[in-house]
Structures are given as C-alpha cells and as structure tokens.
Amino acid sequence: MDWTKLNILVTGGTGSFGRKFTEIMMKEYHPKKLIIFSRDELKQHEMRQTYDDLQPDTPIRYFIGDVRDKDRLLRAMQGVDIVIHAAALKQVPACEYNPFEAIQTNIIGAKNVIDTAIDCGAKEAIMVSTDKAVNPINLYGATKLCAEKIFVQGNSYSGAEGPRFSCSRYGNVIGSRGSVIPLFLKQRQNGVITITDEHMTRFWITLEHGVRFVIRCIEMMHGGEVFVPKIPSMRVADLAKAIAPDCEIRIVGIRPGEKLHESLISEDEARHALEFHEMFIIEPVHAWWGVDNWEGGRRLPMGFKYVSDENDHWLTEEELRGMIKNLEEGLE
C-alpha cells in the first residue's frame, strides 16, 4: 500500500489515538492528505501548533464536525480513500448517565461513517473498538458491540465493488485520556492509591502499538474481520505498587458497569477465529459480499477464549516501571 497516494480521514482525530496516528503518519508514511475530523476546536488549535495546515507543504486539513452530523461527514469525506473511525464517547459512567448521547455518537455515528464512506467512494474503513465490546455489561461496551456489528455488516451494504469495512479491537491504552495511570500518578501525591479490587486484571497496550496495529490492519484487511492483537495482561494492584510502592493502597470496590477481568475474544467468537503470530483474526460469519480466505492461520481449540486473567503474557514489574517512566517523561 502506497500511503503517499492516499487521502485519509480520522474521526475523533484530536483524541489520544488520532494525535499519535498523525505523528506516525507524518514521520513515516507521508500521506497525500490527512483530514482530522473532530468536534473540539481547542484540541484542533493545539494540534495546529505542531501541524500547521496553512503551510504549503503540510498535507493536514482540520474539519470541525461531529459523527452525528451526516452532512458534515459527507463534506469532509469527499475524495477520501481510507477512513479510521476513532470517535466515541468512552467514559463508562458518562455513558451510563447519558445513554441516548452514547447511542447517538457510538452507534448512529458509526452508521453515518459507513453511509458516507459508501456514498463518497472510499476504499477502506476501519473502526477502533475495545475489549469492553465483548460480553458487555455496561452501555459503553454495548454501543461498541453494536458499532462492531454494523461495521462488519457494512460490507453487505457496500456490495462487491464498494468500500471494505473492518474493526480493530484491543484493550486498555497506557496513558490515554481516562487511563488509570495518570489517576494513580495524581493520587501518589496524596499518599493513597485507590483500586476497585485487588484481583482485577486488564489487557494493556501502548498507544504507539495500538496505532501501528491499526495501520497494519488497514494494509491487510479483506473486509468484515475483527482484528485482535496479542497483548500482555497486568494486575491493577501490581500497577499501583509499581507506580507508588510507598503509598497506602485502598480497596474501594468494583464500580457499576466494571468487570473484574476483561475479554478480547469470547468462546463463541473463537469458533470462527484464526491465530497468527502477532494477532487473532475473527472472521465474519455471514460474508455474503465475498471475501478472500485467510491463509497461514491456526484454528483455535474448542473452548478457547482470550481473557485477561488467563493470558500467557503478563507484564513484569520491570516492564511496568519502564512504561510508567516513559509516560511520566511524556507528561512533563
């Protein structure tokens, strides 16, 4: 794939993912055009300090807009080849308290992205999803599950000649907005770290790994897959100790809508998933739009599920400290 000939649009482009995606694209891939689509004019202004769209040699364009607004998406997506859909309401308590808003952004917004990608003749579109979409117990996870389903079946609307749609799904991102590490760093100043349950585990991925994984998925997607990276797990209690070894750790109990352990592939999904060296690929069940079969992957054994507490790869204390150090340096 020659990225220098491609026009790319990123929804939610001023978020953690969008900023890192922009950084990597500008340094390494040099796209023909990169459109940042978001509703936050302040964050666009801040990005403009690094990537000034008024300079003649800068391929970046900024669009104020909301994925709820289909007309604005249609305007922004003219001539676009690749769409990365990263816009979402993702704070669990906020989604629980404002359910209609979460549905409007996370589900209807995804539908609008699919419709406009088809109408504007895009080539590929990929949605950035989350482990919360697997067996969801909160509204955020439920909306992302719905978004995944309609993105996969968006291929049946585009037909044999239209754009291909796929999803990437991974776990908690180190240092992203709402991440637990910035919270722990702030609590460390007061000498008390609060965790919900000492047995809680989570999948963990760096922001750069997540972005590079999505880029890799775009380059290899056939249409209708859900791509899942192989990533390590960590215990939240171990993370708290690594960040603040001298602080008191206080157990406050699991919050509404929170799981003890997270899952990236359910047992039911595993029946039509393939394992590769660095990832799993969940194939579409009803691919009537026609896709090429994947080669080189291993079928998963009966009863397989990819859950954070049964992972083969766990972050060591040294690895945790290294990640924390890198994040602290980035926050300075």
C-alpha positions as CSV (number, residue, x, y, z in Angstrom):
1,M,0.0,0.0,0.0
2,D,1.4,3.3,-1.1
3,W,0.3,5.8,1.6
4,T,1.8,8.7,-0.3
5,K,-1.0,8.5,-2.8
6,L,-3.8,8.1,-0.3
7,N,-6.2,10.6,1.3
8,I,-7.0,9.6,4.9
9,L,-9.7,10.8,7.3
10,V,-9.6,10.2,11.1
11,T,-12.8,10.7,13.1
12,G,-12.0,11.7,16.6
13,G,-8.7,12.8,15.2
14,T,-7.7,15.1,18.1
15,G,-8.0,12.3,20.7
16,S,-5.1,10.2,22.0
17,F,-5.3,7.8,19.1
18,G,-5.7,10.5,16.5
19,R,-2.7,12.5,17.7
20,K,-0.4,9.5,17.8
21,F,-1.7,8.3,14.4
22,T,-0.9,11.8,13.0
23,E,2.6,11.8,14.4
24,I,3.4,8.4,12.9
25,M,1.8,9.2,9.6
26,M,3.7,12.4,9.2
27,K,7.1,11.0,10.2
28,E,7.0,7.7,8.4
29,Y,4.2,7.3,5.8
30,H,3.7,10.8,4.3
31,P,0.1,10.6,3.1
32,K,-1.2,12.7,0.3
33,K,-3.8,14.2,2.6
34,L,-4.7,13.6,6.3
35,I,-8.0,15.0,7.5
36,I,-8.5,15.5,11.2
37,F,-12.3,15.4,11.9
38,S,-13.4,16.2,15.4
39,R,-15.7,18.5,17.4
40,D,-13.2,20.1,19.7
41,E,-11.9,23.3,18.2
42,L,-9.4,23.8,21.1
43,K,-7.7,20.5,20.5
44,Q,-7.6,21.3,16.8
45,H,-5.9,24.6,17.7
46,E,-3.4,22.8,19.8
47,M,-2.6,20.3,17.1
48,R,-2.2,23.1,14.6
49,Q,0.7,24.4,16.7
50,T,2.6,21.3,15.6
51,Y,1.0,20.6,12.2
52,D,0.0,23.9,10.7
53,D,-2.4,23.4,7.9
54,L,-1.7,26.9,6.5
55,Q,1.9,25.8,5.5
56,P,2.0,24.9,1.8
57,D,3.9,21.6,2.4
58,T,1.5,20.3,5.2
59,P,-1.0,17.7,4.0
60,I,-3.2,18.0,7.1
61,R,-6.7,19.5,7.0
62,Y,-8.8,20.2,10.0
63,F,-12.6,19.7,10.0
64,I,-14.8,20.8,12.9
65,G,-17.6,18.2,12.9
66,D,-19.5,15.5,14.8
67,V,-20.1,12.0,13.5
68,R,-23.7,12.5,14.4
69,D,-23.9,15.1,11.6
70,K,-24.0,13.1,8.4
71,D,-24.0,16.2,6.1
72,R,-20.7,17.3,7.7
73,L,-19.2,13.9,7.2
74,L,-20.2,13.9,3.6
75,R,-18.4,17.2,3.1
76,A,-15.3,16.1,4.9
77,M,-15.1,12.7,3.2
78,Q,-15.0,13.9,-0.4
79,G,-12.1,12.2,-2.2
80,V,-11.1,10.2,0.9
81,D,-9.6,6.7,0.3
82,I,-9.1,5.5,3.9
83,V,-11.3,6.1,6.9
84,I,-10.2,5.4,10.5
85,H,-13.2,5.7,12.8
86,A,-11.9,6.5,16.3
87,A,-14.6,8.9,17.5
88,A,-16.6,7.7,20.5
89,L,-18.0,8.5,23.9
90,K,-15.9,6.1,26.0
91,Q,-16.2,7.1,29.7
92,V,-18.3,4.3,31.3
93,P,-20.0,6.5,34.0
94,A,-20.8,9.2,31.4
95,C,-22.4,6.7,29.0
96,E,-24.4,5.2,31.8
97,Y,-25.8,8.6,32.9
98,N,-26.3,9.8,29.3
99,P,-27.4,6.7,27.4
100,F,-29.1,8.4,24.5
101,E,-26.0,10.5,23.9
102,A,-23.8,7.4,23.9
103,I,-26.1,5.7,21.4
104,Q,-26.2,8.8,19.1
105,T,-22.4,9.0,19.0
106,N,-21.2,5.4,19.2
107,I,-23.9,3.7,17.1
108,I,-25.6,6.3,14.9
109,G,-22.2,7.9,14.4
110,A,-20.8,4.6,13.2
111,K,-23.7,4.2,10.8
112,N,-23.1,7.7,9.4
113,V,-19.5,6.9,8.8
114,I,-20.5,3.7,6.9
115,D,-23.1,5.5,4.8
116,T,-20.8,8.4,3.9
117,A,-17.8,6.1,3.1
118,I,-20.1,4.3,0.7
119,D,-21.6,7.4,-0.8
120,C,-18.2,9.1,-1.2
121,G,-16.4,6.1,-2.7
122,A,-13.9,5.4,0.0
123,K,-11.8,2.2,-0.4
124,E,-11.5,1.1,3.2
125,A,-12.8,2.0,6.6
126,I,-11.7,0.5,10.0
127,M,-13.3,1.1,13.4
128,V,-11.2,1.3,16.6
129,S,-13.0,-0.9,19.1
130,T,-12.4,-2.1,22.7
131,D,-12.4,-5.2,24.8
132,K,-15.5,-3.7,26.5
133,A,-17.5,-4.8,23.4
134,V,-17.0,-8.5,24.3
135,N,-19.8,-9.8,26.5
136,P,-20.6,-6.2,27.5
137,I,-22.1,-5.3,31.0
138,N,-22.2,-1.6,30.5
139,L,-23.7,0.7,27.9
140,Y,-20.4,1.8,26.5
141,G,-19.5,-1.8,25.8
142,A,-22.9,-2.5,24.3
143,T,-22.7,0.5,22.0
144,K,-19.3,-0.5,20.8
145,L,-20.5,-4.1,20.2
146,C,-23.3,-2.6,18.1
147,A,-20.8,-0.5,16.2
148,E,-18.7,-3.5,15.5
149,K,-21.7,-5.5,14.2
150,I,-22.8,-2.7,11.8
151,F,-19.2,-2.1,10.6
152,V,-18.8,-5.8,9.8
153,Q,-22.2,-5.9,8.0
154,G,-21.5,-2.5,6.3
155,N,-19.8,-4.7,3.7
156,S,-23.1,-6.1,2.7
157,Y,-24.4,-2.6,2.0
158,S,-21.3,-1.6,0.0
159,G,-21.5,-4.8,-2.1
160,A,-18.8,-6.4,-4.1
161,E,-17.4,-3.1,-5.5
162,G,-17.8,-0.7,-2.6
163,P,-15.5,0.1,0.3
164,R,-14.4,-2.7,2.7
165,F,-15.2,-2.3,6.4
166,S,-13.3,-4.0,9.3
167,C,-12.7,-3.5,13.1
168,S,-9.6,-3.5,15.3
169,R,-10.2,-4.4,18.9
170,Y,-7.8,-4.1,21.8
171,G,-7.5,-3.4,25.5
172,N,-6.7,-0.5,27.8
173,V,-4.3,2.0,26.3
174,I,-1.5,3.2,28.5
175,G,-1.7,7.0,29.1
176,S,-4.8,7.6,27.0
177,R,-7.5,10.0,28.2
178,G,-9.2,8.4,31.2
179,S,-6.4,5.9,31.7
180,V,-5.7,4.7,35.3
181,I,-2.0,5.6,35.2
182,P,-2.5,9.4,35.2
183,L,-5.0,8.9,38.0
184,F,-2.5,6.9,40.1
185,L,0.2,9.5,39.5
186,K,-2.0,12.2,40.8
187,Q,-3.1,10.1,43.8
188,R,0.5,9.3,44.6
189,Q,1.0,12.9,45.7
190,N,-1.5,12.4,48.5
191,G,-0.1,9.1,49.6
192,V,-3.2,6.9,49.0
193,I,-3.9,4.9,45.8
194,T,-7.4,3.6,45.3
195,I,-8.2,0.4,43.4
196,T,-11.5,-1.3,43.0
197,D,-10.4,-4.9,43.5
198,E,-7.0,-6.4,44.3
199,H,-7.7,-9.3,41.9
200,M,-8.7,-7.2,38.9
201,T,-6.8,-7.7,35.7
202,R,-6.7,-5.8,32.4
203,F,-5.2,-6.2,28.9
204,W,-2.6,-3.5,28.3
205,I,-1.3,-1.9,25.1
206,T,0.8,1.2,24.4
207,L,-0.6,4.0,22.3
208,E,2.0,3.5,19.7
209,H,1.4,-0.2,19.5
210,G,-2.3,0.4,19.1
211,V,-1.8,2.9,16.2
212,R,0.7,0.7,14.4
213,F,-1.6,-2.3,14.8
214,V,-4.5,-0.3,13.2
215,I,-2.2,0.7,10.3
216,R,-1.2,-3.0,9.8
217,C,-4.9,-4.0,9.8
218,I,-5.7,-1.5,7.1
219,E,-2.9,-2.8,5.0
220,M,-4.0,-6.5,5.3
221,M,-7.8,-6.3,5.7
222,H,-10.2,-8.2,3.4
223,G,-13.4,-6.8,4.8
224,G,-15.6,-7.9,7.7
225,E,-12.8,-9.1,10.1
226,V,-12.3,-8.1,13.7
227,F,-8.5,-7.9,14.3
228,V,-7.2,-8.6,17.9
229,P,-3.6,-8.1,18.8
230,K,-1.7,-10.4,21.2
231,I,-1.0,-8.1,24.1
232,P,0.0,-8.6,27.8
233,S,-2.1,-8.6,30.9
234,M,-1.4,-6.9,34.2
235,R,-2.9,-6.8,37.6
236,V,-4.2,-3.4,38.6
237,A,-2.8,-4.0,42.1
238,D,0.7,-4.6,40.7
239,L,0.4,-1.4,38.6
240,A,-0.5,0.6,41.7
241,K,2.5,-0.9,43.6
242,A,4.8,-0.1,40.7
243,I,3.7,3.5,40.5
244,A,3.6,4.2,44.2
245,P,5.4,1.5,46.2
246,D,5.4,3.6,49.4
247,C,1.8,4.6,49.3
248,E,-1.2,3.1,51.0
249,I,-3.4,1.0,48.7
250,R,-7.1,1.4,49.5
251,I,-9.7,-1.0,48.1
252,V,-12.9,0.8,47.2
253,G,-15.0,-1.9,45.4
254,I,-15.9,-2.5,41.8
255,R,-17.9,0.4,40.2
256,P,-21.1,-0.1,38.4
257,G,-20.5,-1.4,34.9
258,E,-17.0,-2.6,35.7
259,K,-15.7,-6.1,35.1
260,L,-13.2,-8.0,37.3
261,H,-11.5,-9.3,34.2
262,E,-11.7,-8.3,30.5
263,S,-12.1,-10.4,27.4
264,L,-10.8,-9.8,23.9
265,I,-12.3,-12.9,22.3
266,S,-15.3,-14.8,23.6
267,E,-15.6,-18.5,23.4
268,D,-18.3,-18.2,20.8
269,E,-16.2,-15.9,18.6
270,A,-13.2,-18.2,18.9
271,R,-15.0,-20.8,16.8
272,H,-14.6,-18.7,13.7
273,A,-11.2,-17.0,14.6
274,L,-7.7,-17.7,13.4
275,E,-4.5,-17.3,15.4
276,F,-1.4,-15.7,13.8
277,H,2.0,-14.9,15.2
278,E,1.1,-11.4,16.5
279,M,-2.7,-11.3,16.3
280,F,-6.0,-13.1,16.1
281,I,-8.5,-12.5,13.3
282,I,-12.2,-13.1,13.9
283,E,-13.7,-13.9,10.5
284,P,-17.2,-12.7,9.5
285,V,-19.8,-15.3,9.9
286,H,-22.0,-14.2,7.0
287,A,-19.6,-12.8,4.4
288,W,-22.1,-12.8,1.5
289,W,-20.3,-9.8,0.0
290,G,-17.4,-12.2,-0.9
291,V,-14.0,-12.1,0.8
292,D,-10.7,-14.0,0.3
293,N,-10.0,-16.7,2.7
294,W,-7.2,-16.1,5.2
295,E,-4.1,-18.4,4.9
296,G,-1.5,-19.3,7.4
297,G,-3.6,-19.0,10.5
298,R,-4.3,-21.7,13.1
299,R,-7.8,-22.6,14.1
300,L,-8.4,-22.2,17.8
301,P,-9.2,-25.2,20.0
302,M,-12.6,-25.8,21.4
303,G,-13.3,-23.8,24.5
304,F,-10.7,-21.2,23.8
305,K,-11.3,-17.6,25.0
306,Y,-8.9,-14.7,25.2
307,V,-9.3,-13.2,28.7
308,S,-7.1,-11.0,30.8
309,D,-6.8,-13.4,33.8
310,E,-5.8,-16.4,31.7
311,N,-3.3,-14.7,29.4
312,D,0.0,-16.4,28.6
313,H,1.8,-13.0,28.6
314,W,2.0,-10.9,31.8
315,L,3.8,-7.6,32.3
316,T,6.7,-7.9,34.8
317,E,7.2,-5.3,37.5
318,E,10.3,-4.1,35.5
319,E,8.2,-3.7,32.3
320,L,5.5,-1.8,34.3
321,R,8.1,0.6,35.7
322,G,9.5,1.2,32.3
323,M,6.1,2.0,30.8
324,I,5.4,4.3,33.7
325,K,8.7,6.1,33.4
326,N,8.1,6.7,29.6
327,L,4.6,8.0,30.3
328,E,5.9,10.4,33.1
329,E,8.5,11.7,30.7
330,G,5.9,12.3,28.1
331,L,3.7,14.2,30.5
332,E,6.5,16.6,31.5
